[in-house]
Amino acid sequence: ERLRAQQLGGAPRSSPGRITVPTDDGNVVRTLQSKLKEEKTRRQDQVRQLEGKLAAAHGEILRLRRLLEVAGQQT
């Protein structure tokens, strides 16, 4: 009767304050590491693109300044 009652009672209870850890923690860690790596790569690509655009903007500013200098010297 005691064994039958244990089976009907369900899974054994864990002690209070104890955290149960899923057995597939390695998969969760690997998934999060993979997502982090992808995010870092994506951010690095964005930074490279923005640096390229910034360099182009600086070049355009330099070109316009030179045009202004030439125009100012002619007047």
PyMOL Python script that loads the backbone (N, CA, C, O; Angstrom):
from pymol import cmd

cmd.read_pdbstr("""\
ATOM      1  N   GLU A   1       0.834  -1.195   0.000  1.00  0.00           N
ATOM      2  CA  GLU A   1       0.000   0.000   0.000  1.00  0.00           C
ATOM      3  C   GLU A   1       0.879   1.260   0.000  1.00  0.00           C
ATOM      4  O   GLU A   1       0.561   2.252  -0.656  1.00  0.00           O
ATOM      5  N   ARG A   2       1.967   1.203   0.732  1.00  0.00           N
ATOM      6  CA  ARG A   2       2.855   2.369   0.788  1.00  0.00           C
ATOM      7  C   ARG A   2       3.449   2.648  -0.593  1.00  0.00           C
ATOM      8  O   ARG A   2       3.497   3.806  -1.008  1.00  0.00           O
ATOM      9  N   LEU A   3       3.898   1.630  -1.309  1.00  0.00           N
ATOM     10  CA  LEU A   3       4.453   1.804  -2.647  1.00  0.00           C
ATOM     11  C   LEU A   3       3.399   2.312  -3.616  1.00  0.00           C
ATOM     12  O   LEU A   3       3.684   3.154  -4.469  1.00  0.00           O
ATOM     13  N   ARG A   4       2.178   1.798  -3.484  1.00  0.00           N
ATOM     14  CA  ARG A   4       1.085   2.255  -4.342  1.00  0.00           C
ATOM     15  C   ARG A   4       0.814   3.737  -4.083  1.00  0.00           C
ATOM     16  O   ARG A   4       0.591   4.496  -5.026  1.00  0.00           O
ATOM     17  N   ALA A   5       0.830   4.143  -2.854  1.00  0.00           N
ATOM     18  CA  ALA A   5       0.592   5.543  -2.503  1.00  0.00           C
ATOM     19  C   ALA A   5       1.709   6.428  -3.068  1.00  0.00           C
ATOM     20  O   ALA A   5       1.446   7.543  -3.518  1.00  0.00           O
ATOM     21  N   GLN A   6       2.941   5.940  -3.045  1.00  0.00           N
ATOM     22  CA  GLN A   6       4.053   6.709  -3.601  1.00  0.00           C
ATOM     23  C   GLN A   6       3.889   6.890  -5.110  1.00  0.00           C
ATOM     24  O   GLN A   6       4.149   7.965  -5.651  1.00  0.00           O
ATOM     25  N   GLN A   7       3.453   5.823  -5.777  1.00  0.00           N
ATOM     26  CA  GLN A   7       3.264   5.909  -7.225  1.00  0.00           C
ATOM     27  C   GLN A   7       2.133   6.865  -7.583  1.00  0.00           C
ATOM     28  O   GLN A   7       2.231   7.605  -8.562  1.00  0.00           O
ATOM     29  N   LEU A   8       1.072   6.855  -6.803  1.00  0.00           N
ATOM     30  CA  LEU A   8      -0.053   7.735  -7.069  1.00  0.00           C
ATOM     31  C   LEU A   8       0.278   9.187  -6.721  1.00  0.00           C
ATOM     32  O   LEU A   8      -0.313  10.117  -7.270  1.00  0.00           O
ATOM     33  N   GLY A   9       1.210   9.365  -5.823  1.00  0.00           N
ATOM     34  CA  GLY A   9       1.583  10.714  -5.388  1.00  0.00           C
ATOM     35  C   GLY A   9       2.360  11.482  -6.433  1.00  0.00           C
ATOM     36  O   GLY A   9       2.506  12.697  -6.298  1.00  0.00           O
ATOM     37  N   GLY A  10       2.854  10.852  -7.441  1.00  0.00           N
ATOM     38  CA  GLY A  10       3.586  11.546  -8.498  1.00  0.00           C
ATOM     39  C   GLY A  10       5.087  11.515  -8.252  1.00  0.00           C
ATOM     40  O   GLY A  10       5.613  10.653  -7.549  1.00  0.00           O
ATOM     41  N   ALA A  11       5.737  12.470  -8.846  1.00  0.00           N
ATOM     42  CA  ALA A  11       7.196  12.546  -8.771  1.00  0.00           C
ATOM     43  C   ALA A  11       7.623  12.930  -7.365  1.00  0.00           C
ATOM     44  O   ALA A  11       6.892  13.628  -6.661  1.00  0.00           O
ATOM     45  N   PRO A  12       8.777  12.488  -6.959  1.00  0.00           N
ATOM     46  CA  PRO A  12       9.255  12.857  -5.627  1.00  0.00           C
ATOM     47  C   PRO A  12       9.436  14.372  -5.540  1.00  0.00           C
ATOM     48  O   PRO A  12       9.844  15.032  -6.495  1.00  0.00           O
ATOM     49  N   ARG A  13       9.121  14.884  -4.379  1.00  0.00           N
ATOM     50  CA  ARG A  13       9.210  16.330  -4.191  1.00  0.00           C
ATOM     51  C   ARG A  13      10.649  16.713  -3.848  1.00  0.00           C
ATOM     52  O   ARG A  13      11.358  16.000  -3.138  1.00  0.00           O
ATOM     53  N   SER A  14      11.053  17.880  -4.389  1.00  0.00           N
ATOM     54  CA  SER A  14      12.391  18.359  -4.064  1.00  0.00           C
ATOM     55  C   SER A  14      12.308  19.181  -2.790  1.00  0.00           C
ATOM     56  O   SER A  14      11.256  19.713  -2.437  1.00  0.00           O
ATOM     57  N   SER A  15      13.431  19.271  -2.118  1.00  0.00           N
ATOM     58  CA  SER A  15      13.432  20.021  -0.876  1.00  0.00           C
ATOM     59  C   SER A  15      13.265  21.500  -1.166  1.00  0.00           C
ATOM     60  O   SER A  15      13.699  21.966  -2.220  1.00  0.00           O
ATOM     61  N   PRO A  16      12.643  22.260  -0.254  1.00  0.00           N
ATOM     62  CA  PRO A  16      12.422  23.688  -0.499  1.00  0.00           C
ATOM     63  C   PRO A  16      13.747  24.428  -0.650  1.00  0.00           C
ATOM     64  O   PRO A  16      14.732  24.118   0.019  1.00  0.00           O
ATOM     65  N   GLY A  17      13.745  25.404  -1.537  1.00  0.00           N
ATOM     66  CA  GLY A  17      14.949  26.183  -1.763  1.00  0.00           C
ATOM     67  C   GLY A  17      15.925  25.542  -2.729  1.00  0.00           C
ATOM     68  O   GLY A  17      16.934  26.153  -3.080  1.00  0.00           O
ATOM     69  N   ARG A  18      15.654  24.356  -3.153  1.00  0.00           N
ATOM     70  CA  ARG A  18      16.545  23.664  -4.073  1.00  0.00           C
ATOM     71  C   ARG A  18      16.078  23.910  -5.504  1.00  0.00           C
ATOM     72  O   ARG A  18      14.889  23.803  -5.806  1.00  0.00           O
ATOM     73  N   ILE A  19      17.010  24.235  -6.370  1.00  0.00           N
ATOM     74  CA  ILE A  19      16.684  24.510  -7.759  1.00  0.00           C
ATOM     75  C   ILE A  19      16.972  23.259  -8.568  1.00  0.00           C
ATOM     76  O   ILE A  19      18.054  22.679  -8.474  1.00  0.00           O
ATOM     77  N   THR A  20      15.999  22.850  -9.360  1.00  0.00           N
ATOM     78  CA  THR A  20      16.223  21.701 -10.241  1.00  0.00           C
ATOM     79  C   THR A  20      16.737  22.222 -11.567  1.00  0.00           C
ATOM     80  O   THR A  20      16.196  23.180 -12.119  1.00  0.00           O
ATOM     81  N   VAL A  21      17.769  21.599 -12.073  1.00  0.00           N
ATOM     82  CA  VAL A  21      18.417  22.025 -13.306  1.00  0.00           C
ATOM     83  C   VAL A  21      18.056  21.040 -14.400  1.00  0.00           C
ATOM     84  O   VAL A  21      18.199  19.831 -14.220  1.00  0.00           O
ATOM     85  N   PRO A  22      17.579  21.555 -15.557  1.00  0.00           N
ATOM     86  CA  PRO A  22      17.271  20.642 -16.654  1.00  0.00           C
ATOM     87  C   PRO A  22      18.530  19.914 -17.127  1.00  0.00           C
ATOM     88  O   PRO A  22      19.639  20.438 -17.015  1.00  0.00           O
ATOM     89  N   THR A  23      18.353  18.726 -17.646  1.00  0.00           N
ATOM     90  CA  THR A  23      19.499  17.925 -18.068  1.00  0.00           C
ATOM     91  C   THR A  23      20.112  18.417 -19.372  1.00  0.00           C
ATOM     92  O   THR A  23      21.242  18.054 -19.697  1.00  0.00           O
ATOM     93  N   ASP A  24      19.378  19.245 -20.130  1.00  0.00           N
ATOM     94  CA  ASP A  24      19.896  19.701 -21.415  1.00  0.00           C
ATOM     95  C   ASP A  24      20.512  21.094 -21.315  1.00  0.00           C
ATOM     96  O   ASP A  24      20.421  21.880 -22.257  1.00  0.00           O
ATOM     97  N   ASP A  25      21.139  21.402 -20.181  1.00  0.00           N
ATOM     98  CA  ASP A  25      21.782  22.701 -19.986  1.00  0.00           C
ATOM     99  C   ASP A  25      22.849  22.964 -21.038  1.00  0.00           C
ATOM    100  O   ASP A  25      23.021  24.099 -21.483  1.00  0.00           O
ATOM    101  N   GLY A  26      23.548  21.942 -21.428  1.00  0.00           N
ATOM    102  CA  GLY A  26      24.596  22.115 -22.433  1.00  0.00           C
ATOM    103  C   GLY A  26      24.028  22.656 -23.733  1.00  0.00           C
ATOM    104  O   GLY A  26      24.653  23.488 -24.392  1.00  0.00           O
ATOM    105  N   ASN A  27      22.842  22.184 -24.104  1.00  0.00           N
ATOM    106  CA  ASN A  27      22.208  22.673 -25.329  1.00  0.00           C
ATOM    107  C   ASN A  27      21.838  24.138 -25.192  1.00  0.00           C
ATOM    108  O   ASN A  27      22.010  24.909 -26.135  1.00  0.00           O
ATOM    109  N   VAL A  28      21.338  24.528 -24.043  1.00  0.00           N
ATOM    110  CA  VAL A  28      20.955  25.923 -23.817  1.00  0.00           C
ATOM    111  C   VAL A  28      22.192  26.810 -23.892  1.00  0.00           C
ATOM    112  O   VAL A  28      22.164  27.866 -24.523  1.00  0.00           O
ATOM    113  N   VAL A  29      23.258  26.391 -23.259  1.00  0.00           N
ATOM    114  CA  VAL A  29      24.498  27.176 -23.264  1.00  0.00           C
ATOM    115  C   VAL A  29      25.032  27.292 -24.687  1.00  0.00           C
ATOM    116  O   VAL A  29      25.422  28.376 -25.120  1.00  0.00           O
ATOM    117  N   ARG A  30      25.049  26.186 -25.409  1.00  0.00           N
ATOM    118  CA  ARG A  30      25.545  26.225 -26.791  1.00  0.00           C
ATOM    119  C   ARG A  30      24.678  27.124 -27.663  1.00  0.00           C
ATOM    120  O   ARG A  30      25.199  27.869 -28.493  1.00  0.00           O
ATOM    121  N   THR A  31      23.378  27.062 -27.485  1.00  0.00           N
ATOM    122  CA  THR A  31      22.469  27.903 -28.260  1.00  0.00           C
ATOM    123  C   THR A  31      22.720  29.370 -27.959  1.00  0.00           C
ATOM    124  O   THR A  31      22.787  30.191 -28.874  1.00  0.00           O
ATOM    125  N   LEU A  32      22.858  29.704 -26.686  1.00  0.00           N
ATOM    126  CA  LEU A  32      23.111  31.098 -26.313  1.00  0.00           C
ATOM    127  C   LEU A  32      24.475  31.570 -26.806  1.00  0.00           C
ATOM    128  O   LEU A  32      24.610  32.713 -27.243  1.00  0.00           O
ATOM    129  N   GLN A  33      25.485  30.706 -26.743  1.00  0.00           N
ATOM    130  CA  GLN A  33      26.807  31.073 -27.254  1.00  0.00           C
ATOM    131  C   GLN A  33      26.748  31.327 -28.755  1.00  0.00           C
ATOM    132  O   GLN A  33      27.366  32.264 -29.260  1.00  0.00           O
ATOM    133  N   SER A  34      26.011  30.496 -29.453  1.00  0.00           N
ATOM    134  CA  SER A  34      25.880  30.648 -30.896  1.00  0.00           C
ATOM    135  C   SER A  34      25.178  31.964 -31.232  1.00  0.00           C
ATOM    136  O   SER A  34      25.606  32.692 -32.127  1.00  0.00           O
ATOM    137  N   LYS A  35      24.099  32.262 -30.509  1.00  0.00           N
ATOM    138  CA  LYS A  35      23.379  33.510 -30.748  1.00  0.00           C
ATOM    139  C   LYS A  35      24.262  34.709 -30.438  1.00  0.00           C
ATOM    140  O   LYS A  35      24.235  35.702 -31.164  1.00  0.00           O
ATOM    141  N   LEU A  36      25.041  34.628 -29.373  1.00  0.00           N
ATOM    142  CA  LEU A  36      25.941  35.720 -29.004  1.00  0.00           C
ATOM    143  C   LEU A  36      26.994  35.932 -30.087  1.00  0.00           C
ATOM    144  O   LEU A  36      27.299  37.069 -30.446  1.00  0.00           O
ATOM    145  N   LYS A  37      27.540  34.851 -30.599  1.00  0.00           N
ATOM    146  CA  LYS A  37      28.547  34.945 -31.650  1.00  0.00           C
ATOM    147  C   LYS A  37      27.956  35.586 -32.905  1.00  0.00           C
ATOM    148  O   LYS A  37      28.592  36.437 -33.528  1.00  0.00           O
ATOM    149  N   GLU A  38      26.743  35.178 -33.277  1.00  0.00           N
ATOM    150  CA  GLU A  38      26.079  35.762 -34.440  1.00  0.00           C
ATOM    151  C   GLU A  38      25.830  37.251 -34.228  1.00  0.00           C
ATOM    152  O   GLU A  38      26.047  38.054 -35.135  1.00  0.00           O
ATOM    153  N   GLU A  39      25.380  37.614 -33.048  1.00  0.00           N
ATOM    154  CA  GLU A  39      25.105  39.015 -32.737  1.00  0.00           C
ATOM    155  C   GLU A  39      26.389  39.853 -32.788  1.00  0.00           C
ATOM    156  O   GLU A  39      26.384  40.967 -33.311  1.00  0.00           O
ATOM    157  N   LYS A  40      27.486  39.315 -32.244  1.00  0.00           N
ATOM    158  CA  LYS A  40      28.767  40.028 -32.289  1.00  0.00           C
ATOM    159  C   LYS A  40      29.208  40.237 -33.729  1.00  0.00           C
ATOM    160  O   LYS A  40      29.662  41.324 -34.086  1.00  0.00           O
ATOM    161  N   THR A  41      29.080  39.207 -34.560  1.00  0.00           N
ATOM    162  CA  THR A  41      29.461  39.299 -35.967  1.00  0.00           C
ATOM    163  C   THR A  41      28.618  40.350 -36.680  1.00  0.00           C
ATOM    164  O   THR A  41      29.131  41.153 -37.459  1.00  0.00           O
ATOM    165  N   ARG A  42      27.318  40.330 -36.400  1.00  0.00           N
ATOM    166  CA  ARG A  42      26.415  41.296 -37.028  1.00  0.00           C
ATOM    167  C   ARG A  42      26.774  42.723 -36.613  1.00  0.00           C
ATOM    168  O   ARG A  42      26.784  43.634 -37.440  1.00  0.00           O
ATOM    169  N   ARG A  43      27.065  42.906 -35.339  1.00  0.00           N
ATOM    170  CA  ARG A  43      27.443  44.238 -34.835  1.00  0.00           C
ATOM    171  C   ARG A  43      28.768  44.701 -35.457  1.00  0.00           C
ATOM    172  O   ARG A  43      28.910  45.868 -35.820  1.00  0.00           O
ATOM    173  N   GLN A  44      29.717  43.800 -35.576  1.00  0.00           N
ATOM    174  CA  GLN A  44      31.005  44.161 -36.184  1.00  0.00           C
ATOM    175  C   GLN A  44      30.804  44.577 -37.639  1.00  0.00           C
ATOM    176  O   GLN A  44      31.440  45.522 -38.105  1.00  0.00           O
ATOM    177  N   ASP A  45      29.927  43.883 -38.355  1.00  0.00           N
ATOM    178  CA  ASP A  45      29.630  44.246 -39.741  1.00  0.00           C
ATOM    179  C   ASP A  45      28.992  45.633 -39.806  1.00  0.00           C
ATOM    180  O   ASP A  45      29.328  46.439 -40.674  1.00  0.00           O
ATOM    181  N   GLN A  46      28.079  45.903 -38.889  1.00  0.00           N
ATOM    182  CA  GLN A  46      27.442  47.223 -38.851  1.00  0.00           C
ATOM    183  C   GLN A  46      28.467  48.317 -38.573  1.00  0.00           C
ATOM    184  O   GLN A  46      28.429  49.383 -39.187  1.00  0.00           O
ATOM    185  N   VAL A  47      29.379  48.050 -37.648  1.00  0.00           N
ATOM    186  CA  VAL A  47      30.404  49.038 -37.315  1.00  0.00           C
ATOM    187  C   VAL A  47      31.280  49.305 -38.541  1.00  0.00           C
ATOM    188  O   VAL A  47      31.598  50.457 -38.835  1.00  0.00           O
ATOM    189  N   ARG A  48      31.671  48.247 -39.255  1.00  0.00           N
ATOM    190  CA  ARG A  48      32.493  48.422 -40.459  1.00  0.00           C
ATOM    191  C   ARG A  48      31.763  49.264 -41.509  1.00  0.00           C
ATOM    192  O   ARG A  48      32.358  50.141 -42.137  1.00  0.00           O
ATOM    193  N   GLN A  49      30.471  48.988 -41.693  1.00  0.00           N
ATOM    194  CA  GLN A  49      29.686  49.755 -42.662  1.00  0.00           C
ATOM    195  C   GLN A  49      29.597  51.223 -42.248  1.00  0.00           C
ATOM    196  O   GLN A  49      29.754  52.117 -43.079  1.00  0.00           O
ATOM    197  N   LEU A  50      29.346  51.463 -40.974  1.00  0.00           N
ATOM    198  CA  LEU A  50      29.256  52.834 -40.487  1.00  0.00           C
ATOM    199  C   LEU A  50      30.590  53.566 -40.587  1.00  0.00           C
ATOM    200  O   LEU A  50      30.628  54.756 -40.902  1.00  0.00           O
ATOM    201  N   GLU A  51      31.680  52.856 -40.319  1.00  0.00           N
ATOM    202  CA  GLU A  51      33.005  53.470 -40.463  1.00  0.00           C
ATOM    203  C   GLU A  51      33.271  53.848 -41.913  1.00  0.00           C
ATOM    204  O   GLU A  51      33.850  54.898 -42.190  1.00  0.00           O
ATOM    205  N   GLY A  52      32.849  52.993 -42.835  1.00  0.00           N
ATOM    206  CA  GLY A  52      32.998  53.300 -44.262  1.00  0.00           C
ATOM    207  C   GLY A  52      32.190  54.523 -44.657  1.00  0.00           C
ATOM    208  O   GLY A  52      32.672  55.383 -45.395  1.00  0.00           O
ATOM    209  N   LYS A  53      30.949  54.600 -44.160  1.00  0.00           N
ATOM    210  CA  LYS A  53      30.112  55.767 -44.457  1.00  0.00           C
ATOM    211  C   LYS A  53      30.690  57.034 -43.835  1.00  0.00           C
ATOM    212  O   LYS A  53      30.631  58.107 -44.437  1.00  0.00           O
ATOM    213  N   LEU A  54      31.243  56.914 -42.643  1.00  0.00           N
ATOM    214  CA  LEU A  54      31.856  58.066 -41.983  1.00  0.00           C
ATOM    215  C   LEU A  54      33.071  58.553 -42.771  1.00  0.00           C
ATOM    216  O   LEU A  54      33.267  59.756 -42.941  1.00  0.00           O
ATOM    217  N   ALA A  55      33.877  57.618 -43.246  1.00  0.00           N
ATOM    218  CA  ALA A  55      35.049  57.984 -44.042  1.00  0.00           C
ATOM    219  C   ALA A  55      34.603  58.680 -45.328  1.00  0.00           C
ATOM    220  O   ALA A  55      35.217  59.662 -45.746  1.00  0.00           O
ATOM    221  N   ALA A  56      33.545  58.178 -45.953  1.00  0.00           N
ATOM    222  CA  ALA A  56      33.039  58.813 -47.172  1.00  0.00           C
ATOM    223  C   ALA A  56      32.529  60.217 -46.877  1.00  0.00           C
ATOM    224  O   ALA A  56      32.746  61.134 -47.669  1.00  0.00           O
ATOM    225  N   ALA A  57      31.859  60.393 -45.755  1.00  0.00           N
ATOM    226  CA  ALA A  57      31.357  61.715 -45.374  1.00  0.00           C
ATOM    227  C   ALA A  57      32.508  62.676 -45.109  1.00  0.00           C
ATOM    228  O   ALA A  57      32.444  63.839 -45.506  1.00  0.00           O
ATOM    229  N   HIS A  58      33.552  62.209 -44.449  1.00  0.00           N
ATOM    230  CA  HIS A  58      34.727  63.049 -44.206  1.00  0.00           C
ATOM    231  C   HIS A  58      35.386  63.452 -45.532  1.00  0.00           C
ATOM    232  O   HIS A  58      35.818  64.593 -45.696  1.00  0.00           O
ATOM    233  N   GLY A  59      35.456  62.522 -46.454  1.00  0.00           N
ATOM    234  CA  GLY A  59      36.016  62.827 -47.776  1.00  0.00           C
ATOM    235  C   GLY A  59      35.187  63.878 -48.497  1.00  0.00           C
ATOM    236  O   GLY A  59      35.742  64.777 -49.129  1.00  0.00           O
ATOM    237  N   GLU A  60      33.883  63.776 -48.412  1.00  0.00           N
ATOM    238  CA  GLU A  60      32.999  64.756 -49.050  1.00  0.00           C
ATOM    239  C   GLU A  60      33.149  66.136 -48.408  1.00  0.00           C
ATOM    240  O   GLU A  60      33.159  67.149 -49.107  1.00  0.00           O
ATOM    241  N   ILE A  61      33.265  66.174 -47.087  1.00  0.00           N
ATOM    242  CA  ILE A  61      33.479  67.443 -46.384  1.00  0.00           C
ATOM    243  C   ILE A  61      34.786  68.080 -46.840  1.00  0.00           C
ATOM    244  O   ILE A  61      34.837  69.281 -47.104  1.00  0.00           O
ATOM    245  N   LEU A  62      35.837  67.281 -46.933  1.00  0.00           N
ATOM    246  CA  LEU A  62      37.137  67.787 -47.389  1.00  0.00           C
ATOM    247  C   LEU A  62      37.038  68.335 -48.805  1.00  0.00           C
ATOM    248  O   LEU A  62      37.590  69.395 -49.100  1.00  0.00           O
ATOM    249  N   ARG A  63      36.347  67.631 -49.673  1.00  0.00           N
ATOM    250  CA  ARG A  63      36.176  68.066 -51.061  1.00  0.00           C
ATOM    251  C   ARG A  63      35.434  69.396 -51.115  1.00  0.00           C
ATOM    252  O   ARG A  63      35.824  70.292 -51.864  1.00  0.00           O
ATOM    253  N   LEU A  64      34.374  69.534 -50.333  1.00  0.00           N
ATOM    254  CA  LEU A  64      33.587  70.766 -50.321  1.00  0.00           C
ATOM    255  C   LEU A  64      34.379  71.940 -49.735  1.00  0.00           C
ATOM    256  O   LEU A  64      34.259  73.071 -50.207  1.00  0.00           O
ATOM    257  N   ARG A  65      35.178  71.670 -48.719  1.00  0.00           N
ATOM    258  CA  ARG A  65      36.021  72.730 -48.158  1.00  0.00           C
ATOM    259  C   ARG A  65      37.014  73.244 -49.192  1.00  0.00           C
ATOM    260  O   ARG A  65      37.245  74.448 -49.305  1.00  0.00           O
ATOM    261  N   ARG A  66      37.591  72.324 -49.934  1.00  0.00           N
ATOM    262  CA  ARG A  66      38.550  72.726 -50.973  1.00  0.00           C
ATOM    263  C   ARG A  66      37.862  73.558 -52.055  1.00  0.00           C
ATOM    264  O   ARG A  66      38.430  74.528 -52.558  1.00  0.00           O
ATOM    265  N   LEU A  67      36.635  73.169 -52.407  1.00  0.00           N
ATOM    266  CA  LEU A  67      35.887  73.953 -53.390  1.00  0.00           C
ATOM    267  C   LEU A  67      35.616  75.370 -52.868  1.00  0.00           C
ATOM    268  O   LEU A  67      35.716  76.351 -53.605  1.00  0.00           O
ATOM    269  N   LEU A  68      35.273  75.447 -51.583  1.00  0.00           N
ATOM    270  CA  LEU A  68      35.022  76.762 -50.984  1.00  0.00           C
ATOM    271  C   LEU A  68      36.291  77.601 -50.951  1.00  0.00           C
ATOM    272  O   LEU A  68      36.236  78.807 -51.197  1.00  0.00           O
ATOM    273  N   GLU A  69      37.424  76.993 -50.655  1.00  0.00           N
ATOM    274  CA  GLU A  69      38.691  77.716 -50.625  1.00  0.00           C
ATOM    275  C   GLU A  69      39.040  78.266 -52.001  1.00  0.00           C
ATOM    276  O   GLU A  69      39.478  79.409 -52.130  1.00  0.00           O
ATOM    277  N   VAL A  70      38.842  77.446 -53.026  1.00  0.00           N
ATOM    278  CA  VAL A  70      39.124  77.856 -54.398  1.00  0.00           C
ATOM    279  C   VAL A  70      38.189  78.985 -54.789  1.00  0.00           C
ATOM    280  O   VAL A  70      38.623  79.968 -55.390  1.00  0.00           O
ATOM    281  N   ALA A  71      36.908  78.857 -54.456  1.00  0.00           N
ATOM    282  CA  ALA A  71      35.943  79.893 -54.786  1.00  0.00           C
ATOM    283  C   ALA A  71      36.241  81.184 -54.047  1.00  0.00           C
ATOM    284  O   ALA A  71      36.063  82.264 -54.611  1.00  0.00           O
ATOM    285  N   GLY A  72      36.687  81.106 -52.807  1.00  0.00           N
ATOM    286  CA  GLY A  72      37.019  82.279 -52.024  1.00  0.00           C
ATOM    287  C   GLY A  72      38.263  82.987 -52.543  1.00  0.00           C
ATOM    288  O   GLY A  72      38.374  84.208 -52.427  1.00  0.00           O
ATOM    289  N   GLN A  73      39.184  82.248 -53.106  1.00  0.00           N
ATOM    290  CA  GLN A  73      40.420  82.835 -53.643  1.00  0.00           C
ATOM    291  C   GLN A  73      40.163  83.535 -54.973  1.00  0.00           C
ATOM    292  O   GLN A  73      40.884  84.462 -55.342  1.00  0.00           O
ATOM    293  N   GLN A  74      39.148  83.095 -55.682  1.00  0.00           N
ATOM    294  CA  GLN A  74      38.861  83.671 -56.994  1.00  0.00           C
ATOM    295  C   GLN A  74      38.111  84.989 -56.880  1.00  0.00           C
ATOM    296  O   GLN A  74      38.097  85.761 -57.839  1.00  0.00           O
ATOM    297  N   THR A  75      37.502  85.268 -55.769  1.00  0.00           N
ATOM    298  CA  THR A  75      36.748  86.515 -55.649  1.00  0.00           C
ATOM    299  C   THR A  75      37.542  87.636 -55.051  1.00  0.00           C
ATOM    300  O   THR A  75      37.027  88.743 -54.893  1.00  0.00           O
TER     301      THR A  75
END
""", "prot")
cmd.dss("prot")
cmd.show_as("cartoon", "prot")
cmd.util.cbc("prot")
cmd.orient("prot")
